[in-house]
Amino acid sequence: MIQTSILSRFDTFRLAVLRRSRIRDSILSRHDYQRFKIPMPDFINVAKTGDIPPGEGRTYPVEGRMIAIFFVDGEYFAIDDACPHMGASLAAGWVDDGAVTCPWHAWRFCVKDGTWLDNPKSNLKTDTYPIRIEGDDIAVAVKKQDSTPDT
């Protein structure tokens, strides 16, 4: 357990925000995991760097989820593959200017942070996941899904 007396007010506030954040794993640094004693997710190799052409995405199963990995402007990004609207594969969508367009109903999502670009003020987002490149391996970190449903 974290002793808040040794953390500054800013750190205490930041930790509270990070604990509630749906995209927590994509915005935390290795230092944050160590400082706040948050269990770090395991990175799993899913592809090689040449497997995804520039400006496109591919789908990979990771820890019971389908993850879409995109190669945009020389960087890799990982989001949930299922569109939150009707479940279409986002990896099959069109990628343009950092956004992926759902192939079924043309909803657009930012590949960097999962924001729904058609209504950026909305709370609707798709989950994002941290990516790590080691040599020519692309690894993504996804927490295992709980086998027990939420109550």
Residue pairs with C-beta under 8 A, 6 or more apart in sequence:
2 15
2 36
2 37
4 12
7 15
11 35
15 36
18 24
18 27
18 28
18 32
18 36
18 38
21 27
22 125
22 127
23 113
23 114
23 125
23 127
23 128
25 41
25 128
25 129
25 130
25 141
25 143
26 113
26 128
26 129
26 130
28 38
28 130
30 40
32 38
33 39
33 40
40 141
41 130
41 141
41 142
41 143
42 141
43 130
43 132
43 139
43 140
43 141
44 62
44 63
44 139
44 140
44 141
44 142
45 137
45 138
45 139
46 60
46 62
46 67
46 69
46 138
46 139
46 140
47 58
47 60
47 69
47 137
47 138
48 136
48 137
48 138
49 76
49 133
49 136
49 137
49 138
50 136
51 58
51 138
52 58
52 69
52 70
52 71
52 76
52 138
53 71
54 71
54 72
54 74
55 71
55 72
55 95
55 96
56 70
56 71
56 95
57 68
57 69
57 70
57 71
57 90
57 91
57 92
57 93
57 95
57 100
57 111
58 68
58 69
58 91
59 66
59 67
59 68
59 69
59 81
59 89
59 91
59 92
60 66
60 67
60 69
60 140
61 67
62 129
62 140
62 142
63 142
63 143
63 144
63 145
64 144
64 145
65 80
65 81
65 142
65 145
66 80
66 81
66 82
66 89
67 78
67 79
67 80
67 81
67 129
67 140
67 142
68 78
68 79
68 80
68 81
68 89
68 90
68 91
68 100
69 76
69 77
69 78
69 91
69 131
69 138
69 140
70 76
70 77
70 78
70 79
70 91
70 95
70 100
70 111
72 95
72 98
72 111
73 98
76 131
76 133
76 138
77 111
77 112
77 128
77 131
78 128
78 129
78 130
78 131
78 140
79 90
79 100
79 109
79 111
79 114
79 126
79 127
79 128
79 129
80 90
80 114
80 126
80 127
81 89
81 90
81 91
82 88
82 89
82 90
82 126
83 89
83 90
83 102
83 104
83 105
83 107
83 109
83 126
84 116
84 124
84 125
84 126
85 102
85 104
85 105
85 107
86 104
86 105
88 102
88 103
88 104
88 105
89 103
90 100
90 102
90 109
90 126
91 100
92 103
93 100
93 101
93 102
93 103
94 100
94 101
94 103
95 101
95 111
98 110
98 111
98 112
99 108
99 109
99 110
99 111
99 117
100 108
100 109
100 111
101 107
101 108
102 108
102 109
107 116
107 118
108 116
108 117
108 118
109 115
109 116
109 117
109 125
109 126
110 117
112 128
113 125
113 128
114 125
114 126
114 127
114 128
115 125
116 122
116 124
116 125
116 126
129 140
129 141
129 142
130 140
130 141
131 138
131 139
131 140
132 138
132 139
132 140
132 141
133 139
